[in-house]
């Protein structure tokens, strides 16, 4: 009797392992097929392929669906998938970087800013987020706030054109013409004959 019980346990374990293995293979195949559909611009087919193996507790599946529904233009449908990712992995920066894509196109800038701030709490030196925060405050004409973010990026990436030119214009808006002139000239080293830098230098003269 004891031998029979042990045999049944072994059979049950082996069956479970086989099911898990089959599930993993099915999911991997679904992901592989979805990448092919995405490359071809067949976003609906890619979405349906992943939905066929959907598991609400899978970070990877929710992240994939968040991205694909965003690409398909279904921004409101994309949000719950990204939110689920953040719920499953609260420290995930990539999920927050993902959710700001549909949010920004929907014009929800308050939520975008909140997610950016959460990223900076985890990664204060994140250059992409610092740059985007600088743009948000520059657009609001809050140049004192904007300059801190642009300076952070330029300190780490002194030869990055986008950050240098925005720091130049922010200094210009704050009336710091000497600093702005230096930065406009630096921008010309990165992109010779750059119209924005030349315009700024022309205004300083």
Steps between C-alpha positions, in 0.01 A plus 500: 500500500782738592677421173182578307467839672858588415449392142191720469693797641781447251251480212327819618831688524611383155167601350527846656853545367385397152209747506727782617749416225225499238365833630846657478546377147157631398573843650842517338349412164233768547763763578709392202201521265397837642843645421462390139154658476631821661783522246240472223280765661228243570432627851153348537633154417790550741260604777268206442796261504602619847143519627462131416750421778402783733580466869414804711782418741765501228702821493646414161165434333346820637803702393484354149129576471552852632754564227305337219171673581690830516650434156155417365370839616276356775645727767223457758525121464876518547482667841354210706775267382774740604325568831486126561875483437562773757279315746688175440845662505484825702868574437472464124631805319429357154129467575484867599696597191245300304186645651605860435487430124119464475447751782695771318314442173174521695614833647504376861810699591428501872516120507806502275678731743403281797648192334816689409540610861457142618777394261729774632435383856647165397757628250580867559756511219273356231600722208193435284256586777698804612494628143126442465432672834706793379285522188180492706610790719647690206163472326339646812754782491625393843862543401641479852358151535594401145865599530563255786392207287692608190814565706475151643505349150776724365718426802485132407485541122685823415498428126131417466352752256137492616588566862767760422272703273214490752732604781621784279148625435402462865797712604400752234145516636640561848712786372827311549636609164867418563416140593256478210762621252750239615238226463377619160859485376540154648185392314667616178791267572254212522289608203680756282276769347217403734216747444381506861849575634561768236164659579589513870840657433334753273259604775782542751685737265 
